[in-house]
Amino acid sequence: MSNRDLEYYQKMIEGDKQSLEAIYDKYEKLLYSFVIKLSSDHSLAEEVLQEVFIKLWTQKAKYDNTKGKFSSWIVTITRYTAIDIIRSKKESVSLEEETDVPEEQSESVEDLVEWKEKSSTIRKALDQLSDEQRKIVDLFYFKGCSQSVIAKECDLPLGTVKGRLRLALKHLRKNLATVKGGIRDA
């Protein structure tokens, strides 16, 4: 963390709105892009950013500079906030869907076929990972577990989980490039 980030953060804790604005100006684009990559939903990204900066201002999320960089911390807060909001929306949507009359499916046959092909390609790439790597990827990306939760569940040191996740992603990238020429975005 740069000294300026730490200075802004400490002033913000003391109630300095300009320091909050400085942090917002510095990290807003990064965090917005991060949420867009997670969800492809612009309104969700705006909602998550608002929640993150409210957490900062109200000190519900507290940064400890002995545990890592500020930028890593704020991205992690953003990730967990996005996951929380997505989960809460899924719960409310599923409740609404139970009472609504089913509507026509808006996806075309071509979209469904393309989705199945991509899904199959990803499954093949995942199958090429070791069992340990596949389990860690599943827990982290598909079940939303934190690395520390994965470490406890798998009875592994946190550094080992991080290393295996990094290695799994490297292998996945390689596997996706080789399995049927990779996945191309439409």
C-alpha positions in Angstrom: 0.0 0.0 0.0 1.3 3.4 -0.9 1.9 5.8 1.9 -0.7 8.1 0.3 -3.4 5.3 0.4 -2.6 4.7 4.1 -2.8 8.5 4.8 -6.1 8.8 3.0 -7.5 5.8 4.8 -6.5 7.1 8.2 -7.9 10.5 7.5 -11.1 8.9 6.2 -11.5 7.0 9.5 -11.3 10.3 11.2 -14.2 11.6 9.1 -12.4 13.4 6.3 -14.8 13.2 3.3 -12.1 14.4 0.8 -10.0 11.4 1.7 -12.9 9.1 1.0 -13.3 10.9 -2.4 -9.6 10.4 -3.1 -9.9 6.7 -2.4 -13.0 6.5 -4.5 -11.4 8.4 -7.4 -8.3 6.1 -7.3 -10.2 2.7 -7.1 -13.6 3.3 -8.6 -12.7 2.2 -12.2 -10.7 -0.8 -11.0 -13.5 -2.0 -8.7 -16.3 -1.3 -11.2 -14.4 -3.3 -13.9 -13.8 -6.1 -11.4 -17.6 -6.4 -10.7 -18.4 -6.2 -14.4 -16.1 -9.2 -15.0 -17.8 -11.1 -12.2 -21.3 -10.4 -13.2 -21.6 -8.5 -16.6 -24.3 -6.4 -14.8 -23.7 -2.6 -14.8 -26.4 -1.9 -12.2 -25.0 -4.6 -9.9 -21.5 -3.1 -10.3 -22.9 0.4 -9.3 -24.7 -1.1 -6.3 -21.6 -3.1 -5.2 -19.4 0.0 -5.4 -21.9 2.0 -3.3 -22.0 -0.7 -0.7 -18.2 -1.0 -0.6 -17.7 2.7 0.0 -20.5 2.8 2.5 -18.7 0.0 4.4 -15.5 2.0 4.2 -17.1 5.2 5.5 -19.0 3.5 8.3 -16.0 1.4 9.2 -17.8 -1.9 8.8 -14.8 -3.0 6.9 -11.5 -2.2 8.6 -8.1 -2.3 6.8 -5.1 -3.7 8.7 -1.9 -2.7 6.8 0.1 -5.5 8.5 -2.0 -8.1 6.6 -1.4 -6.9 3.0 -1.8 -4.2 0.4 -4.8 -1.8 0.5 -5.6 -2.5 -3.2 -5.8 -6.2 -2.5 -8.0 -5.6 0.6 -10.5 -3.3 -1.2 -10.8 -5.8 -4.1 -11.5 -8.6 -1.7 -14.1 -6.5 0.1 -15.6 -5.8 -3.3 -15.7 -9.4 -4.3 -17.4 -10.5 -1.1 -19.9 -7.7 -1.3 -20.7 -8.6 -4.9 -21.2 -12.3 -3.9 -23.4 -11.3 -1.0 -25.6 -9.0 -3.2 -25.8 -11.7 -6.0 -26.8 -14.3 -3.4 -29.5 -12.1 -1.9 -30.9 -11.2 -5.3 -31.0 -14.9 -6.3 -33.0 -15.7 -3.1 -35.5 -12.9 -3.8 -35.7 -13.9 -7.5 -36.3 -17.5 -6.6 -39.1 -16.5 -4.3 -40.7 -14.3 -7.0 -40.4 -17.1 -9.6 -42.4 -19.4 -7.4 -45.4 -17.1 -7.5 -45.1 -15.9 -11.1 -46.6 -17.6 -14.2 -43.8 -19.1 -16.3 -42.9 -17.0 -19.3 -41.6 -18.0 -22.7 -37.9 -18.8 -22.8 -36.1 -15.9 -24.5 -32.9 -17.8 -25.4 -32.6 -18.9 -29.0 -31.7 -22.5 -30.0 -28.3 -21.2 -31.2 -27.6 -19.6 -27.8 -28.4 -22.8 -26.0 -26.2 -24.9 -28.4 -23.3 -22.4 -28.0 -23.8 -22.5 -24.2 -23.7 -26.3 -24.2 -20.6 -26.3 -26.3 -18.8 -23.9 -24.0 -19.9 -25.8 -21.0 -18.6 -29.0 -22.5 -15.3 -27.4 -23.3 -14.9 -26.1 -19.8 -15.9 -29.4 -18.3 -13.2 -31.2 -20.4 -10.6 -28.6 -19.3 -11.6 -29.0 -15.6 -11.5 -32.8 -16.0 -7.8 -32.5 -16.9 -7.0 -30.9 -13.6 -5.9 -33.0 -10.6 -8.6 -33.9 -8.1 -7.1 -31.5 -5.5 -7.0 -28.6 -8.0 -10.5 -29.3 -9.3 -11.9 -29.4 -5.7 -10.2 -26.0 -4.9 -11.5 -24.4 -8.1 -15.0 -25.7 -7.5 -15.0 -24.4 -3.9 -13.5 -21.0 -4.8 -15.3 -20.2 -8.1 -18.5 -22.2 -8.1 -19.3 -22.3 -4.4 -17.9 -18.9 -3.5 -15.7 -20.1 -0.6 -12.9 -17.9 0.6 -9.3 -19.3 0.4 -9.2 -19.5 4.2 -12.4 -21.5 4.3 -11.0 -23.8 1.7 -7.8 -24.2 3.7 -9.8 -25.3 6.8 -12.1 -27.6 4.8 -9.2 -29.3 2.9 -6.9 -29.2 6.0 -4.2 -27.4 4.1 -2.1 -24.3 4.8 -3.5 -21.1 3.3 -0.3 -20.7 1.2 -0.8 -24.1 -0.3 -4.4 -23.3 -1.2 -3.3 -20.1 -2.9 -0.6 -21.9 -4.8 -2.8 -24.7 -6.0 -5.5 -22.2 -7.1 -2.9 -20.2 -9.0 -1.5 -23.4 -10.6 -5.0 -24.7 -11.4 -5.8 -21.5 -13.2 -2.6 -21.7 -15.2 -3.5 -25.3 -16.2 -7.1 -24.4 -17.0 -5.9 -21.6 -19.3 -3.6 -24.0 -21.0 -6.3 -26.8 -21.2 -8.9 -24.4 -22.6 -6.5 -23.3 -25.3 -5.9 -26.9 -26.3 -9.4 -28.4 -25.9 -11.2 -27.8 -29.2 -9.1 -24.6 -29.9 -10.4 -22.9 -26.7 -13.5 -20.9 -26.0 -14.1 -17.8 -28.1 -16.5 -15.1 -27.0 -19.3 -14.4 -29.4 
